[in-house]
Amino acid sequence: MARTWKDNFVYDLFLWTFTIVVDLFFREIHPRTSYNIPKRQPVIFVAAPHANQFVDPLILGGTVRQDAKRRISFLIAEKSMRRRFVGFMAGLVGSVSVGRALDLKKPAKGRLYLPDPEGDPTLVRGRETDFTSEQFMRNGLLVLPSVNNESANTEIEEIISPTELRLKKPFKGDVALRQLTGQGGDASNGHLPNGDTNEKGHYEGTKFSVAPHVDQSKVYEDVFRRLREGGCIGIFPEGGSHDRTELLPLKAGVAVMALGAMAENPDCGVRIVPCGMNYFHPHKFRSRCVIEFGKPIAVSPELVEQYKSGNRREPVQALLNTVTKGLQSVTTLAPDYDTLMLIQAVRRLYNPKGKSLPLSMVVELNRRLMKGYEAYKDDPRVVSLRKDVLAYNKQLFHLHIRDHQVGYSKHAWYKVCFLLIWRVFKLGCLSLAVLPGTVLFAPVFIAGKLISIKKSREALAASTVKIRARDVMATWKILVTLALTPILDITYTSLLTWWVYYNRVGGRVPNWVPLKLVAITGLIFFPMVCFMALRFGEVGMDILKSLRPLALCISPSSSNILYRLGERRSNLSRRITDLINDLGPELFPDFEAQRIIMDGPASPESSRPSTPTHRRDGSEVDDPAFTPATPPTLQKTPTAPLVQIPRNESFKNIGSIGLFASRPSTPDHNRSRSRTNSGSGEALSGAGFGSRLKGFTKLSSKPKAKADLDEVSRNLHEAMRERGKRRKSHGEDEWIEFDRSGAVTPLSEDEKKDR
């Protein structure tokens, strides 16, 4: 059944309500390359990494609705649909419920082991098991116990006997092999995690769980119906949220949906759009997010025909590999947390002038640095630099300062003292403004923190892929805020109304003020107080974090340490810049033409634009506006970063930032645009010129000017006609040139090549 206008209204109202909450939680949400979203064709949005349980769909759905005017039906786990509040809200926006086998797993009786791991790794035997019971079925899952938050599972191919069965694929990984054989590098004594040996030394096997096969035919029917109607489907193909730095193996469902829809209707034109969810500390309040849309992926007709012929495994795997590559092109992935911290540190050190890059540029630079690190991580220079950068990061951590604050030591002590006093004064003023909202709504902050920690522990215990389960923290902080804030608002408004009714607030409220007006004012006033506490508190926290390095700069015992740290940073910045200049052209052929950071000194023409603070349609050209290559003569040793007040550390910034989060949009087409300064006769060049260009001619509406213009036009037309005649007389393909006297001079072959 197609969506009605009522469904669309409910969807938009739901999205608008939750977008306000999400914008309160995030400082900046930056969409990038959203012009890649098809306007009318059916689309499958494939988003990864899934770093926030219920926040990711809200951000993706809000961005697509804002920039492409389209609505998405998300696939959501049946386990989440069974939750009362989440299931109700998901039903309002037309989500599709998906059953997951791992959500239904249960411990099984007995133990498993591999009798012949080398000769027949798919044959599994059990001790004290009954594989013929109803708990076991073909295509069901065998799940091994989790070790270091990782667990192996595979599907059952055939049940042979109560103690023997065959798998579709063998268990993967050394940990699984050690669990099932009792042998391995970590099992010198014959004992392994979750595995036991008997008194004679024979391996008894490992405990395990079993999950039933889940029929997904109903899910695919719902998906195909929405795609037939020209709608959009949103899916997180990793199968669940997580807090890892790399992509989990993608589930085959997205490929089956695309191939199945094309097999059912080859003319539907389904497109798969990869969506990269790039977060900066996704579990923290007032963090930032960049959502990037890759180029739409068309389903090859050859794969569709192969899928229809019955050989489904190969086309599904081929399309899944294409989707994986598409996601890798729009995400910043690291093999581990230390590598991610290294890349972010190198990116800060590679910005010698300390210029503030737009958020999309930061993500693009991280991606390039990660690609370069993966290609040259075994190079001795890279190994040495990695060691020194991590040591520098460690020293910053011990001093409790940030990289951009190291440059404070470059200034005279009296300037630092004045700046410290000024910021302490600002912090005091902001504290007075924040205090009422902090006291009134402290239960929201405290409850959100405690409940999110509790839920993350529960999710970690139930998951086999999470590390710290931070992916559920933002979700629960938002849910707690949604539940408690209205309750507190109504409670405080009721108390205020009762106080006015009881004694007019000690006689301070005139008798002519009606109670209805007091109630309405309270319902508006208390949320404003809470909002002021959030925004002023954000600015105050930035100032508070800057006080320690300023105090260290004027301390006789610490100022020398900071000065040496600044010298160390300058040296690292120079080494990183030199190494990137050496290795960059090898990895990126267009490195010099499309570099993001310049080596030379900053100039007014080369300064990068900052991210807009208000969302406007077409407010920003979203493709990276790369800095032109710097001539070798201008390359200099990077200097220490400029000392600037960090973001949101001044009163004027409070008035300039957006009401909630800043959400710049992207243009509809992938092209650069020039801006025109109307009324001045000048235009800004859109082709790389660094200065204003003067207008060619200022036209006038006077008769004489009009006559002159007509005369110029006639002369041009006559010249063009004469040129055409002379060109025909010399041949169609022959180049000709007019000299100042009007004579025609044919060009030589060398001159033609030069032209």
C-alpha positions in Angstrom: 0.0 0.0 0.0 1.4 3.4 -1.0 2.1 6.1 1.5 -0.7 8.6 2.0 -0.5 12.3 2.8 -1.2 11.4 6.4 1.7 9.0 6.5 4.0 11.7 5.1 2.7 14.3 7.6 3.4 11.9 10.5 6.8 11.1 9.1 7.7 14.8 8.8 6.4 15.7 12.2 8.3 12.9 13.8 11.5 13.8 12.0 11.1 17.5 12.9 10.6 16.7 16.6 13.6 14.4 16.8 15.8 16.6 14.7 15.6 19.3 17.3 16.7 16.8 20.0 19.5 15.5 17.8 20.7 19.0 17.0 20.8 19.8 20.7 23.0 16.7 21.3 25.4 17.4 18.3 27.4 20.6 17.9 27.6 20.3 14.1 26.1 17.9 11.6 27.6 18.4 8.2 26.1 16.7 5.0 28.6 16.2 2.2 28.0 15.5 -1.5 24.2 15.0 -1.0 23.8 15.9 -4.7 24.6 12.2 -5.3 21.1 11.2 -4.0 18.8 10.3 -6.9 15.7 12.5 -7.0 13.1 10.0 -8.2 14.5 6.5 -8.6 14.1 3.9 -5.9 17.1 4.0 -3.6 18.7 1.7 -1.0 20.7 3.8 1.4 23.6 1.7 2.8 25.1 3.4 5.9 28.1 2.5 7.9 29.8 2.4 10.3 26.8 2.0 12.6 28.2 4.0 15.6 24.9 5.2 17.2 22.1 2.7 17.8 19.0 4.9 17.1 20.7 8.2 16.3 22.2 7.2 13.0 18.7 6.7 11.3 17.6 10.1 12.7 20.6 11.9 11.2 20.4 10.0 7.9 16.7 10.5 7.5 16.8 14.1 8.5 19.6 14.9 6.0 18.0 13.1 3.1 14.7 14.8 3.8 16.3 18.2 4.0 18.6 17.9 1.0 16.8 15.5 -1.3 13.2 15.9 -0.2 12.9 12.1 0.1 11.6 9.9 2.9 13.4 6.6 4.0 11.9 3.4 5.4 14.5 2.0 7.7 15.1 -1.7 8.5 15.1 -2.1 12.2 15.8 -5.2 14.4 12.7 -7.1 15.6 14.3 -7.0 19.1 14.1 -3.2 19.1 10.6 -3.2 17.7 9.5 -5.2 20.8 10.5 -2.2 23.0 7.4 -0.3 23.7 8.5 3.3 23.0 11.0 2.5 20.2 8.6 0.1 18.4 5.8 2.7 18.5 8.0 5.4 17.1 9.5 3.2 14.4 6.0 2.1 13.3 5.0 5.8 12.8 7.7 6.2 10.1 7.0 3.0 8.3 10.1 1.0 9.5 10.5 -2.6 8.4 11.0 -5.1 11.2 13.9 -7.6 10.6 14.4 -10.7 12.7 18.0 -11.5 13.5 19.1 -15.1 14.4 21.7 -13.9 16.9 19.0 -12.1 18.9 17.4 -15.5 19.4 20.4 -17.6 20.4 20.2 -19.8 23.4 22.8 -22.0 25.3 22.8 -25.6 24.1 23.5 -28.7 26.1 26.9 -30.4 25.6 30.2 -29.4 24.0 31.6 -29.1 20.5 34.9 -30.1 19.0 36.5 -30.7 15.6 37.6 -34.3 15.1 39.6 -33.5 11.9 40.3 -29.8 11.6 42.8 -30.1 8.7 41.2 -32.9 6.7 37.5 -32.0 7.2 37.0 -28.6 9.0 33.2 -28.6 8.3 32.6 -31.8 10.3 31.7 -31.1 14.0 31.1 -33.6 16.8 29.5 -33.1 20.1 29.8 -34.6 23.6 26.5 -35.1 25.4 24.6 -33.4 22.6 21.4 -34.2 20.7 21.6 -32.5 17.3 18.3 -34.2 16.3 16.3 -32.2 18.8 14.0 -29.3 17.7 16.6 -26.8 18.9 18.8 -27.6 15.9 17.8 -27.2 12.2 19.2 -26.8 8.8 20.5 -23.2 8.2 20.5 -22.5 11.9 23.5 -21.0 13.6 26.1 -22.5 15.9 27.6 -19.7 18.0 30.9 -20.1 20.0 31.5 -18.2 23.3 32.8 -14.7 23.1 36.5 -14.2 23.6 37.8 -10.6 23.9 34.4 -9.4 22.6 34.7 -11.5 19.5 32.6 -14.6 18.7 32.5 -17.0 15.7 29.4 -18.4 14.2 28.4 -20.4 11.1 25.4 -22.1 9.6 24.4 -25.7 9.8 24.4 -27.6 6.4 23.3 -31.1 7.5 22.4 -32.9 10.7 24.0 -36.4 10.5 23.3 -37.9 14.0 22.7 -36.7 17.6 26.5 -36.2 18.0 27.6 -35.2 14.5 26.7 -32.5 12.0 28.2 -30.7 9.0 28.6 -27.0 8.5 28.1 -24.9 5.4 31.4 -23.1 6.0 34.1 -23.9 8.6 34.5 -21.6 11.6 36.9 -18.7 10.9 39.7 -17.4 13.1 42.5 -18.7 15.3 40.4 -18.2 18.4 37.6 -20.4 17.1 40.1 -23.1 16.0 41.7 -23.2 19.5 38.3 -23.3 21.1 37.3 -26.4 19.0 40.6 -28.3 19.0 42.3 -27.3 22.3 45.5 -26.5 20.4 47.2 -23.3 19.5 49.8 -20.7 20.6 47.9 -19.7 23.7 47.1 -23.3 24.8 50.5 -24.7 25.8 48.9 -26.3 28.9 46.0 -27.7 27.1 43.5 -25.2 28.5 41.7 -22.5 26.5 39.1 -19.9 27.2 35.7 -21.7 27.4 37.3 -25.1 26.7 38.1 -28.0 29.0 40.2 -31.1 29.1 39.5 -34.2 31.0 41.7 -36.0 33.6 43.4 -38.0 30.8 44.3 -34.9 28.9 41.7 -35.5 26.1 40.0 -32.3 24.9 36.4 -32.2 25.9 35.3 -29.4 23.6 33.8 -25.9 24.1 30.4 -24.8 25.2 28.2 -23.2 22.5 24.9 -21.6 21.7 22.4 -22.3 18.9 20.2 -19.9 17.0 17.2 -20.9 14.8 16.9 -20.1 11.1 14.9 -16.9 10.6 12.6 -16.7 7.5 13.1 -13.3 5.9 10.7 -13.7 3.0 8.2 -11.3 4.6 11.0 -8.7 5.0 11.9 -8.9 1.3 8.3 -8.7 0.2 8.0 -5.4 2.2 11.2 -4.1 0.7 10.3 -5.0 -2.8 6.9 -3.3 -2.5 8.5 0.0 -1.3 11.0 -0.1 -4.1 8.3 -0.8 -6.7 6.5 2.3 -5.4 9.7 4.3 -6.0 10.5 4.7 -2.4 13.7 4.6 -0.3 15.0 1.9 2.0 17.7 2.5 4.7 19.8 -0.3 5.9 22.9 -0.7 8.1 24.5 -3.7 6.5 26.9 -4.5 9.4 23.9 -6.1 11.2 24.0 -4.0 14.3 25.6 -1.0 16.0 29.2 -1.1 17.4 32.0 1.1 18.5 34.9 -0.3 16.5 37.1 1.8 14.3 36.7 -0.5 11.3 33.8 -1.9 9.2 32.3 -5.2 10.3 31.7 -7.7 7.5 28.6 -6.7 5.6 25.6 -8.9 5.6 24.4 -10.1 2.2 20.8 -8.8 2.7 21.5 -5.5 0.9 22.7 -7.3 -2.2 19.8 -9.7 -2.2 17.3 -6.8 -1.9 18.8 -4.9 -4.9 19.2 -8.0 -7.1 15.7 -9.3 -6.1 14.1 -6.0 -6.9 15.8 -5.8 -10.3 14.9 -9.5 -11.0 11.3 -8.8 -10.3 11.2 -5.6 -12.3 14.3 -4.9 -14.5 13.0 -1.4 -15.3 12.7 -0.2 -11.7 16.3 1.2 -11.8 17.2 0.6 -8.2 20.3 2.5 -7.0 22.5 1.8 -4.0 23.8 5.0 -2.3 26.7 4.4 0.2 26.5 6.7 3.2 29.5 7.3 5.5 28.7 8.1 9.1 31.8 9.9 10.3 31.6 10.9 13.9 34.0 12.8 16.3 33.4 11.2 19.7 29.9 10.0 18.9 28.9 9.1 22.5 29.8 12.6 23.9 27.5 15.5 24.2 28.0 18.4 21.7 30.1 16.2 19.4 30.3 16.6 15.6 29.2 14.4 12.6 29.9 14.4 8.9 27.6 12.3 6.7 28.9 11.7 3.2 27.0 10.3 0.3 28.9 8.3 -2.3 28.1 7.9 -6.0 25.0 5.8 -6.7 25.8 2.2 -7.5 23.8 0.7 -10.4 23.1 -3.0 -10.4 24.7 -4.7 -13.4 22.2 -6.5 -15.8 24.7 -9.4 -16.0 24.5 -9.9 -12.3 20.7 -9.8 -12.4 20.6 -12.4 -15.1 23.0 -14.6 -13.2 20.9 -14.1 -10.1 17.7 -15.1 -11.9 19.3 -18.2 -13.4 19.6 -19.7 -9.9 23.3 -19.2 -9.3 22.8 -16.5 -6.6 26.0 -16.8 -4.4 28.4 -15.3 -7.0 26.3 -12.2 -8.0 25.4 -11.5 -4.4 29.1 -11.6 -3.4 30.1 -9.5 -6.4 27.6 -6.8 -5.6 28.4 -6.9 -1.9 32.1 -6.3 -2.8 31.1 -3.3 -4.8 29.0 -1.9 -1.9 31.9 -2.5 0.4 34.3 -0.5 -1.8 31.7 2.3 -2.0 31.4 2.5 1.8 35.2 2.5 2.1 35.3 5.6 -0.2 33.1 7.6 2.1 34.3 6.5 5.6 37.5 6.9 7.6 38.4 3.5 8.8 41.3 2.4 11.0 42.4 -1.1 12.0 42.5 -0.1 15.7 42.0 2.8 18.1 45.7 3.7 18.4 46.0 4.1 14.6 43.0 6.3 14.6 44.5 8.5 17.3 47.8 8.6 15.3 46.1 9.7 12.1 44.2 12.5 13.9 47.4 13.7 15.6 49.2 13.7 12.2 46.4 15.7 10.7 46.7 18.4 13.4 50.5 18.5 13.0 50.2 18.7 9.2 48.3 22.0 9.5 51.3 24.2 10.3 49.5 27.5 10.2 46.8 26.3 12.6 44.0 27.3 10.2 40.5 26.1 11.0 39.4 23.7 8.2 35.8 23.0 7.4 34.5 19.7 8.9 34.3 18.1 5.4 37.9 18.9 4.8 38.9 17.3 8.1 37.3 14.1 7.1 38.8 14.1 3.6 42.3 14.8 5.0 41.9 12.0 7.6 40.9 9.6 4.8 43.9 10.5 2.7 46.3 10.2 5.6 44.9 6.8 6.5 45.3 5.6 2.9 48.9 6.9 2.9 49.6 5.2 6.3 48.3 1.9 5.1 50.5 2.1 2.0 53.7 3.1 3.7 53.4 1.9 7.3 56.4 -0.3 7.0 58.6 2.5 5.7 61.4 3.2 8.3 60.6 7.0 8.2 56.9 6.3 8.9 57.8 3.8 11.7 60.1 6.4 13.4 57.5 9.2 12.9 54.7 7.1 14.4 56.8 6.4 17.5 57.6 10.1 18.0 54.0 11.3 17.3 52.5 8.8 19.8 55.1 9.9 22.4 54.1 13.6 21.8 50.5 12.7 22.3 51.3 10.8 25.5 53.1 13.9 26.9 50.1 16.1 26.0 47.9 13.6 27.9 50.0 13.7 31.0 50.1 17.5 31.0 46.2 17.6 30.4 46.5 20.0 27.5 45.5 19.9 23.9 47.7 20.2 20.8 46.3 23.6 19.7 47.1 25.0 23.2 50.9 24.3 22.9 51.4 27.6 21.0 50.4 29.6 24.1 54.0 29.4 25.3 55.1 31.6 22.4 53.6 34.7 23.9 55.0 37.1 26.5 54.1 36.3 30.1 52.1 39.6 30.5 49.9 38.8 27.5 49.3 35.3 28.9 48.4 36.8 32.3 45.9 39.2 30.7 44.3 36.5 28.7 44.0 34.2 31.7 42.4 37.0 33.8 40.0 37.8 31.0 38.9 34.2 30.5 38.4 33.7 34.2 36.1 36.7 34.2 34.2 35.4 31.2 33.9 32.0 32.9 32.5 33.6 36.0 29.8 35.5 34.0 28.9 32.3 32.1 28.7 30.3 35.3 26.1 32.8 36.7 24.1 32.4 33.5 24.3 28.6 33.5 23.6 28.1 37.2 19.8 28.3 37.2 19.4 25.8 34.3 22.0 23.5 35.8 20.3 23.3 39.2 16.8 22.9 37.7 17.6 20.3 35.2 20.4 18.5 36.9 18.2 15.3 37.2 18.2 15.1 33.4 22.0 15.3 33.2 22.6 12.9 36.0 20.0 10.4 35.0 21.1 10.4 31.4 24.7 9.7 32.4 23.8 6.9 34.8 21.3 5.2 32.6 23.4 5.3 29.5 26.3 3.7 31.4 24.0 1.0 32.7 22.6 0.3 29.2 26.0 0.2 27.7 27.1 -2.5 30.2 24.0 -4.5 29.3 24.7 -4.2 25.6 28.3 -5.1 26.1 27.4 -8.3 27.9 24.9 -9.3 25.2 27.1 -8.4 22.2 30.0 -10.3 20.5 31.4 -7.3 18.5 31.3 -4.3 20.8 34.4 -3.0 22.7 32.9 -0.6 25.2 29.3 -0.4 23.9 29.6 3.3 23.5 27.3 3.1 20.5 24.2 2.9 22.7 25.2 5.8 25.0 24.1 8.7 22.8 20.8 6.9 22.2 20.0 6.5 25.8 21.1 10.0 26.7 18.6 11.4 24.1 15.8 9.0 25.2 16.2 10.0 28.9 16.3 13.7 27.9 13.1 13.2 25.9 11.3 11.6 28.8 12.5 13.7 31.8 12.7 17.2 30.3 8.9 17.5 29.7 8.2 16.0 33.1 10.4 18.5 34.9 9.0 21.4 32.8 5.5 20.5 33.7 6.4 20.0 37.4 8.2 23.4 37.7 5.3 25.2 35.8 2.8 23.6 38.2 4.8 24.7 41.2 5.1 28.2 39.9 1.4 28.4 39.1 0.5 27.1 42.6 2.9 29.6 44.2 1.3 32.5 42.3 -2.2 31.2 43.3 -1.2 30.7 47.0 0.4 34.1 47.8 1.3 35.8 44.4 5.0 34.9 45.0 5.1 36.8 48.2 3.1 39.7 46.7 5.5 40.2 43.9 3.0 39.3 41.1 0.1 41.7 40.6 -3.4 40.4 41.1 -4.5 41.2 37.5 -2.0 38.6 36.1 -4.2 35.5 35.3 -3.0 32.0 36.2 -3.3 30.8 32.6 -0.7 33.4 31.6 1.6 32.2 34.4 1.2 28.6 33.2 1.9 29.4 29.6 4.9 31.6 30.5 6.3 28.8 32.7 6.0 26.2 29.9 8.1 28.5 27.7 10.5 29.9 30.3 11.8 26.7 31.8 12.9 25.1 28.5 14.6 28.4 27.6 16.5 28.3 30.9 17.6 24.7 30.1 18.6 25.6 26.6 20.6 28.6 27.9 22.4 26.3 30.3 23.3 23.9 27.5 24.7 26.5 25.1 26.4 28.8 27.7 27.7 25.6 29.4 29.3 24.5 26.1 31.1 27.8 25.8 32.1 27.7 29.4 33.6 24.2 29.1 35.7 25.4 26.2 37.0 28.2 28.3 37.6 26.0 31.3 39.7 23.6 29.3 41.9 26.5 28.1 42.8 27.8 31.6 45.3 25.0 32.6 47.7 25.6 29.7 47.6 29.4 30.3 48.4 28.8 34.0 51.3 26.5 33.0 52.7 29.2 30.7 53.2 31.7 33.6 54.4 29.1 36.1 58.2 29.2 36.4 58.4 25.5 36.8 56.3 24.6 33.8 56.8 27.3 31.2 60.1 25.8 30.1 58.4 22.5 29.6 55.7 24.0 27.4 58.4 25.9 25.4 60.3 22.7 24.7 57.0 21.0 23.8 56.4 23.8 21.3 59.8 23.2 19.7 59.1 19.5 19.6 55.8 20.1 17.9 57.4 22.4 15.2 60.0 19.7 14.5 57.3 17.0 14.2 55.3 19.3 11.9 58.3 19.9 9.6 59.1 16.1 9.5 55.4 15.3 8.7 55.2 17.9 5.9 58.5 16.8 4.3 57.5 13.1 4.4 54.0 13.8 2.9 55.6 15.9 0.2 57.9 13.0 -0.6 55.4 10.1 -0.5 52.2 12.0 -1.5 53.0 12.2 -5.3 53.7 8.5 -5.4 50.3 7.6 -4.0 48.3 10.4 -5.5 49.3 11.4 -9.0 47.4 14.7 -8.7 48.9 15.5 -5.3 50.3 18.9 -6.1 47.2 20.0 -8.0 44.7 19.0 -5.4 46.5 19.3 -2.0 44.4 20.5 0.9 47.1 22.0 3.1 49.7 24.5 1.8 53.3 24.5 2.9 54.0 28.2 2.4 52.9 31.1 4.5 49.3 32.0 4.8 47.9 34.7 2.6 44.5 36.5 2.6 43.8 34.9 -0.8 44.5 31.3 0.4 42.7 31.3 3.7 40.1 28.6 3.9 36.4 29.4 4.5 34.9 28.3 7.8 31.9 26.1 8.1 28.7 28.1 7.9 26.9 28.5 11.2 23.4 28.6 9.7 21.9 26.1 7.3 21.0 27.6 4.0 20.2 25.9 0.7 23.2 26.0 -1.5 25.3 27.7 1.1 28.4 25.8 0.5 30.2 24.1 -2.4 30.7 20.7 -0.8 33.5 19.3 -3.0 36.9 19.9 -1.5 38.1 23.3 -2.7 41.7 22.2 -3.0 44.4 24.7 -2.5 46.6 25.2 -5.5 50.0 23.6 -5.4 52.7 25.7 -3.7 55.7 26.7 -5.8 59.0 25.2 -4.4 60.4 28.7 -3.8 57.6 29.4 -1.3 58.1 26.3 0.8 59.3 27.1 4.3 59.7 25.4 7.6 56.3 25.3 9.3 56.0 27.6 12.2 54.2 27.1 15.5 50.4 27.3 15.3 48.8 30.7 15.7 47.4 31.3 19.1 43.7 31.9 18.7 40.8 31.7 21.1 39.3 28.2 20.5 35.9 27.9 19.1 33.0 29.4 21.1 35.2 31.1 23.6 33.9 34.6 23.2 30.5 36.2 23.9 30.1 37.3 20.3 30.3 33.7 19.1 27.3 32.9 21.2 25.2 35.2 19.1 26.6 34.0 15.7 26.2 30.2 16.1 23.0 28.5 15.0 20.0 27.9 17.2 20.8 24.3 17.6 23.5 22.4 15.6 24.9 24.0 12.5 23.7 21.9 9.5 25.1 23.3 6.2 23.6 21.8 3.1 25.3 20.9 -0.2 24.5 22.1 -3.7 22.4 20.2 -6.1 25.1 19.7 -8.7 28.8 18.9 -8.5 30.2 22.1 -10.0 31.9 25.2 -8.8 30.0 28.4 -8.8 31.3 32.0 -8.9 29.8 34.8 -6.9 28.8 38.1 -8.3 29.0 41.4 -6.4 26.0 43.2 -7.9 26.1 46.9 -8.3 29.9 47.3 -8.3 30.7 46.1 -11.7 33.1 43.5 -10.3 33.0 39.8 -9.9 34.8 37.2 -7.9 36.5 34.7 -10.1 35.4 31.0 -9.8 38.4 29.7 -11.7 41.1 30.1 -9.2 42.0 33.8 -9.4 43.0 35.3 -6.1 41.7 38.8 -6.7 38.7 40.6 -7.9 38.3 41.0 -11.7 37.1 44.4 -13.0 34.0 44.4 -15.2 34.7 44.5 -18.9 32.2 47.3 -19.9 29.7 49.3 -18.0 26.6 49.7 -20.1 24.4 52.7 -20.1 20.8 53.1 -21.1 21.5 56.4 -23.0 20.7 56.5 -26.7 24.4 57.2 -27.7 25.6 54.2 -25.6 22.9 52.0 -27.2 24.0 53.1 -30.7 27.6 52.4 -29.9 26.7 49.0 -28.7 24.7 48.2 -31.9 27.7 49.4 -34.0 30.0 47.0 -32.1 27.6 44.2 -32.6 27.4 44.7 -36.3 31.2 44.9 -36.7 31.5 41.6 -34.8 28.9 39.8 -37.0 30.6 41.1 -40.1 34.0 39.9 -38.9 32.6 36.4 -38.0 31.0 36.1 -41.5 34.3 37.2 -43.2 36.2 34.7 -41.1 33.9 31.9 -42.1 34.2 32.7 -45.8 38.0 32.7 -45.6 38.1 29.5 -43.6 36.0 27.7 -46.2 38.4 29.0 -48.9 41.3 27.4 -47.0 39.6 24.1 -46.1 37.4 23.0 -43.3 40.1 21.6 -41.1 42.8 24.1 -41.6 43.5 26.7 -38.9 43.8 30.3 -39.9 44.8 33.5 -38.1 44.0 37.2 -38.7 46.7 39.7 -38.4 46.0 43.3 -37.5 45.8 44.4 -41.1 43.1 41.8 -41.8 45.3 39.5 -43.9 44.8 35.7 -43.4 47.9 33.8 -42.3 47.6 29.9 -42.3 49.2 28.3 -39.2 52.1 25.9 -39.5 51.8 22.3 -38.1 53.9 23.2 -35.1 51.7 26.2 -34.3 48.6 24.1 -34.6 50.0 21.7 -32.0 50.8 24.6 -29.7 47.3 25.9 -30.1 
